[in-house]
Amino acid sequence: MPAVVTPFDDNGAVDEQAFRANLEHQVEHGATGFIVAGCTGEFWALTGQERVRLVELAVKSVGDQVPIIAGTSAIKPAEVIELTKAVEDKGANGALILPPYFVKLSDDEIMANYERISDAVTLPIMLYNIPQNATNAISAELAMRLSELEQVVAIKESAGDWNNFHAITMAVRDRIRVFCGPSTLYGVSAMAARADGFIDCFPNVWAPGGLDLYHTAVRGDDDAANALQELGIKLTALFTANGCGLYSATKAGMAILGLPGGRVRPPLAELTPDQHAGLRSGLEALGLTALASGRLHATA
């Protein structure tokens, strides 16, 4: 289930047409669901109204084909509850929720926050572990406790640490669904460990390859899966090289390949000319620019 970008136009407004075009493009290439207004979707730069609107657009565009999971994270549980109820009203199938971020919390405090949310909503909850961005971590032990909450049905594990991913998967895979975030780094191994799927940003810029990484692993096509994994590792290195930020590079890469990524919204910045040239050169070296002919027109 790709974590989709939120395309912004030259004036900083959400480009709704580009957003819908990206969803439809990825469904055509095998996407089985979407995360809307997550980290890749720059949720921190969106208003609550914009997040709800993106969910509404996604449901109208592809909601009859695949599930739509909405990012509803906020620091205060009351805000999470309000937003989660709002996206449910628009047809979301689930909510992706971080632990409260910035303020450092104990496991008991994290547990209490999720418990308040679970008790107040009816939408299924996917936990989100990305402590390198969000301060607070979900350990295997805490994941076990959280899996007992009524509305918790899944976890997106994006710590980028194989040992942590494996520990969480072994702890909760028989209780809730486990999705691998950095699938370009170890997605094939994640599927061998009985993960339920991938939630990654790279299918935005690397479809069908980023989607086929999942499908080939599920089919047991080891040669194809391992070849895609090797390419995914190279792409991850490319998109974070030369001081590039992953989210800005993803949108820049989409533009290079003729895909509707749009611009970023502050506090993120567009790539510098040197970064952009390096990204283009790297995509050419990996053979991805040759696939760009005939694709959707880029919006940035």
VEXDREN-2710 file (C-alpha; in Angstrom, 1 decimal):
% VEXDREN-2710
k/r/px/py/pz
1/MET/0.0/0.0/0.0
2/PRO/1.9/3.0/-1.2
3/ALA/2.2/6.0/1.1
4/VAL/1.3/8.7/-1.4
5/VAL/2.6/12.2/-1.9
6/THR/0.4/15.3/-1.7
7/PRO/1.1/17.3/-4.8
8/PHE/1.2/21.1/-4.3
9/ASP/1.0/23.6/-7.2
10/ASP/3.2/26.6/-7.7
11/ASN/1.1/28.6/-5.3
12/GLY/1.3/26.0/-2.5
13/ALA/-2.3/24.7/-2.9
14/VAL/-3.2/21.1/-3.1
15/ASP/-3.3/19.9/-6.7
16/GLU/-6.3/17.7/-6.5
17/GLN/-6.1/16.5/-10.2
18/ALA/-2.5/15.4/-9.8
19/PHE/-3.3/13.7/-6.5
20/ARG/-6.1/11.6/-8.1
21/ALA/-4.0/10.9/-11.2
22/ASN/-1.2/9.5/-9.0
23/LEU/-3.6/7.1/-7.2
24/GLU/-5.1/5.9/-10.5
25/HIS/-1.7/5.4/-12.0
26/GLN/-0.5/3.2/-9.1
27/VAL/-3.7/1.1/-9.0
28/GLU/-3.1/0.3/-12.6
29/HIS/0.3/-1.0/-11.6
30/GLY/-0.9/-3.2/-8.7
31/ALA/-1.3/-1.0/-5.7
32/THR/-3.6/-2.8/-3.1
33/GLY/-4.4/0.3/-0.9
34/PHE/-3.0/3.7/0.0
35/ILE/-1.8/5.7/3.0
36/VAL/-3.1/9.3/2.5
37/ALA/-1.7/12.2/4.4
38/GLY/1.0/10.2/6.1
39/CYS/4.7/11.3/6.3
40/THR/5.2/11.0/2.6
41/GLY/2.0/13.1/2.2
42/GLU/3.6/15.9/4.3
43/PHE/0.8/15.7/7.0
44/TRP/2.6/18.2/9.2
45/ALA/2.1/20.9/6.5
46/LEU/-1.6/20.1/6.0
47/THR/-4.6/21.6/7.8
48/GLY/-7.1/19.1/9.3
49/GLN/-9.5/20.2/6.6
50/GLU/-7.0/19.4/3.8
51/ARG/-6.3/16.0/5.3
52/VAL/-10.0/15.2/5.3
53/ARG/-10.4/16.5/1.7
54/LEU/-7.5/14.2/0.5
55/VAL/-9.3/11.2/2.0
56/GLU/-12.5/12.2/0.3
57/LEU/-10.7/12.5/-3.0
58/ALA/-9.0/9.2/-2.6
59/VAL/-12.2/7.4/-1.7
60/LYS/-14.0/8.9/-4.7
61/SER/-11.1/8.1/-7.1
62/VAL/-10.1/4.5/-6.1
63/GLY/-12.0/3.7/-2.9
64/ASP/-14.2/1.2/-4.7
65/GLN/-11.1/-0.8/-5.7
66/VAL/-8.7/-0.6/-2.7
67/PRO/-8.7/0.5/1.0
68/ILE/-7.8/4.0/2.0
69/ILE/-5.9/4.5/5.3
70/ALA/-5.8/8.0/6.5
71/GLY/-3.0/9.6/8.5
72/THR/-4.7/11.2/11.6
73/SER/-1.7/11.7/13.8
74/ALA/-1.5/14.7/16.2
75/ILE/0.1/15.4/19.6
76/LYS/-3.1/15.7/21.5
77/PRO/-5.4/12.7/21.6
78/ALA/-8.5/14.9/21.3
79/GLU/-7.3/16.1/17.9
80/VAL/-6.5/12.6/16.7
81/ILE/-10.0/11.5/17.8
82/GLU/-11.7/14.4/16.0
83/LEU/-9.7/13.9/12.8
84/THR/-10.2/10.1/12.8
85/LYS/-14.0/10.5/13.1
86/ALA/-13.9/13.1/10.3
87/VAL/-12.0/10.8/7.8
88/GLU/-14.3/7.9/8.7
89/ASP/-17.3/10.0/7.7
90/LYS/-15.6/10.5/4.3
91/GLY/-15.1/6.7/3.8
92/ALA/-11.7/6.0/5.1
93/ASN/-11.1/2.3/5.9
94/GLY/-8.5/2.9/8.7
95/ALA/-6.4/5.4/10.5
96/LEU/-2.6/5.5/10.6
97/ILE/-1.6/7.0/14.0
98/LEU/1.8/7.9/15.5
99/PRO/2.5/8.0/19.2
100/PRO/2.4/11.7/20.3
101/TYR/5.5/13.3/18.9
102/PHE/8.1/15.8/20.0
103/VAL/7.4/15.4/23.8
104/LYS/9.3/12.4/25.2
105/LEU/6.9/9.9/26.7
106/SER/7.1/6.7/28.8
107/ASP/5.6/3.5/27.5
108/ASP/2.8/3.8/29.9
109/GLU/2.0/7.3/28.6
110/ILE/2.0/6.1/25.0
111/MET/-0.2/3.2/26.0
112/ALA/-2.7/5.6/27.7
113/ASN/-2.8/7.9/24.7
114/TYR/-3.6/5.0/22.3
115/GLU/-6.1/3.6/24.8
116/ARG/-8.0/7.0/24.9
117/ILE/-8.1/7.0/21.1
118/SER/-9.2/3.4/20.8
119/ASP/-12.0/3.8/23.2
120/ALA/-13.3/6.9/21.4
121/VAL/-13.3/5.8/17.7
122/THR/-14.7/3.0/15.6
123/LEU/-12.3/3.1/12.7
124/PRO/-9.5/0.4/12.7
125/ILE/-6.2/1.8/13.9
126/MET/-2.8/1.1/12.3
127/LEU/0.1/1.9/14.7
128/TYR/3.0/3.8/13.2
129/ASN/6.5/3.4/14.5
130/ILE/9.1/5.8/13.1
131/PRO/11.0/7.0/16.1
132/GLN/13.8/8.7/14.1
133/ASN/11.2/11.2/13.1
134/ALA/8.6/11.1/15.9
135/THR/10.8/10.9/19.1
136/ASN/8.8/8.1/20.7
137/ALA/9.4/4.5/19.8
138/ILE/7.1/1.4/19.8
139/SER/9.2/-1.5/21.1
140/ALA/8.2/-5.1/20.6
141/GLU/7.1/-5.2/24.3
142/LEU/4.9/-2.1/23.8
143/ALA/3.6/-3.4/20.5
144/MET/2.3/-6.5/22.4
145/ARG/0.5/-4.3/24.9
146/LEU/-1.0/-2.1/22.2
147/SER/-2.2/-5.1/20.2
148/GLU/-4.6/-5.8/22.9
149/LEU/-6.6/-2.5/22.3
150/GLU/-9.9/-3.0/20.7
151/GLN/-9.4/-0.9/17.5
152/VAL/-5.7/-1.7/16.9
153/VAL/-5.4/-4.0/13.9
154/ALA/-2.0/-3.3/12.4
155/ILE/1.4/-1.7/12.7
156/LYS/3.6/0.1/10.2
157/GLU/7.1/-0.5/11.3
158/SER/9.4/2.1/9.8
159/ALA/12.3/2.4/12.3
160/GLY/14.7/1.3/9.6
161/ASP/16.3/-1.2/11.9
162/TRP/15.9/-4.8/10.8
163/ASN/16.4/-6.2/14.3
164/ASN/13.6/-4.0/15.6
165/PHE/11.3/-4.9/12.7
166/HIS/12.0/-8.6/13.2
167/ALA/11.4/-8.4/17.0
168/ILE/8.0/-6.6/16.5
169/THR/7.0/-9.0/13.7
170/MET/7.7/-12.0/15.9
171/ALA/5.9/-10.5/18.8
172/VAL/2.6/-9.5/17.2
173/ARG/2.2/-11.1/13.8
174/ASP/-0.3/-13.6/15.2
175/ARG/-2.3/-10.7/16.8
176/ILE/-2.3/-7.9/14.3
177/ARG/-1.1/-7.2/10.7
178/VAL/2.6/-6.1/10.3
179/PHE/3.6/-3.8/7.4
180/CYS/7.2/-3.1/6.5
181/GLY/8.0/0.6/5.9
182/PRO/11.5/0.6/4.4
183/SER/10.7/-2.2/1.9
184/THR/13.3/-1.0/-0.5
185/LEU/15.9/-1.9/2.1
186/TYR/14.7/-5.3/3.3
187/GLY/11.2/-6.0/2.0
188/VAL/12.0/-9.4/0.7
189/SER/13.3/-10.5/4.1
190/ALA/10.3/-8.9/5.7
191/MET/8.0/-11.1/3.6
192/ALA/10.1/-14.2/4.5
193/ALA/9.4/-13.2/8.2
194/ARG/5.7/-13.3/7.4
195/ALA/5.0/-9.6/7.2
196/ASP/1.6/-8.8/5.7
197/GLY/2.9/-6.2/3.2
198/PHE/4.7/-3.0/2.5
199/ILE/3.9/0.6/3.0
200/ASP/6.6/2.7/1.3
201/CYS/7.0/6.0/-0.5
202/PHE/9.0/4.6/-3.5
203/PRO/6.0/3.3/-5.6
204/ASN/5.2/7.0/-6.2
205/VAL/8.3/7.3/-8.3
206/TRP/9.0/3.6/-8.9
207/ALA/5.9/1.9/-10.2
208/PRO/5.6/-0.8/-11.1
209/GLY/9.0/-1.8/-9.7
210/GLY/8.2/-0.8/-6.1
211/LEU/4.9/-2.6/-6.3
212/ASP/6.3/-5.6/-8.0
213/LEU/8.8/-5.9/-5.1
214/TYR/5.9/-7.1/-3.0
215/HIS/4.1/-9.1/-5.7
216/THR/7.2/-11.1/-6.7
217/ALA/8.1/-11.8/-3.1
218/VAL/4.5/-13.1/-2.4
219/ARG/4.7/-15.3/-5.5
220/GLY/8.0/-16.8/-4.4
221/ASP/9.8/-15.5/-7.5
222/ASP/13.1/-15.2/-5.7
223/ASP/15.3/-14.1/-8.7
224/ALA/12.9/-11.3/-9.6
225/ALA/12.3/-10.2/-6.0
226/ASN/16.0/-10.1/-5.2
227/ALA/16.8/-8.1/-8.3
228/LEU/14.2/-5.6/-7.4
229/GLN/15.5/-5.5/-3.8
230/GLU/19.0/-4.7/-5.1
231/LEU/17.6/-1.8/-7.2
232/GLY/15.5/-0.6/-4.3
233/ILE/18.6/-0.4/-2.1
234/LYS/20.4/1.7/-4.8
235/LEU/17.3/4.0/-5.1
236/THR/17.2/4.5/-1.4
237/ALA/20.9/5.6/-1.4
238/LEU/20.3/7.8/-4.4
239/PHE/17.3/9.6/-3.0
240/THR/19.1/10.4/0.3
241/ALA/22.5/11.3/-1.3
242/ASN/24.1/14.7/-1.7
243/GLY/22.0/16.2/1.2
244/CYS/18.7/15.3/-0.4
245/GLY/15.6/14.8/1.8
246/LEU/13.6/11.7/0.9
247/TYR/10.3/13.5/0.5
248/SER/11.6/16.3/-1.6
249/ALA/13.6/13.9/-3.7
250/THR/10.6/11.6/-4.3
251/LYS/8.6/14.5/-5.8
252/ALA/11.6/15.7/-7.8
253/GLY/12.1/12.2/-9.1
254/MET/8.5/11.9/-10.1
255/ALA/8.8/15.1/-12.1
256/ILE/11.9/13.8/-13.8
257/LEU/10.0/10.7/-14.8
258/GLY/6.9/12.5/-15.9
259/LEU/4.7/11.6/-12.9
260/PRO/2.4/14.0/-11.0
261/GLY/4.3/14.6/-7.8
262/GLY/3.9/18.4/-7.6
263/ARG/6.0/20.6/-5.4
264/VAL/6.7/20.4/-1.7
265/ARG/5.3/22.8/0.9
266/PRO/7.4/24.5/3.6
267/PRO/9.2/23.7/5.8
268/LEU/10.5/21.3/3.1
269/ALA/12.5/22.8/0.3
270/GLU/12.8/21.9/-3.4
271/LEU/16.1/20.3/-4.4
272/THR/18.9/22.6/-5.4
273/PRO/20.0/22.5/-9.1
274/ASP/23.0/20.4/-8.2
275/GLN/20.9/17.9/-6.2
276/HIS/18.3/17.8/-9.0
277/ALA/21.1/17.1/-11.6
278/GLY/22.5/14.4/-9.4
279/LEU/19.1/12.7/-9.0
280/ARG/18.5/12.8/-12.7
281/SER/21.9/11.4/-13.5
282/GLY/21.3/8.6/-11.0
283/LEU/17.9/7.7/-12.3
284/GLU/19.4/7.6/-15.8
285/ALA/22.2/5.3/-14.6
286/LEU/19.7/2.9/-13.1
287/GLY/17.7/2.8/-16.3
288/LEU/14.5/4.4/-15.0
289/THR/14.3/7.5/-17.2
290/ALA/14.0/5.2/-20.2
291/LEU/10.6/4.1/-18.8
292/ALA/9.2/7.7/-18.6
293/SER/7.9/8.1/-22.2
294/GLY/4.2/8.1/-22.4
295/ARG/3.6/8.6/-18.7
296/LEU/1.3/11.2/-17.1
297/HIS/2.4/14.8/-17.5
298/ALA/4.3/16.0/-14.4
299/THR/2.9/19.0/-12.5
300/ALA/6.2/20.3/-11.3
END
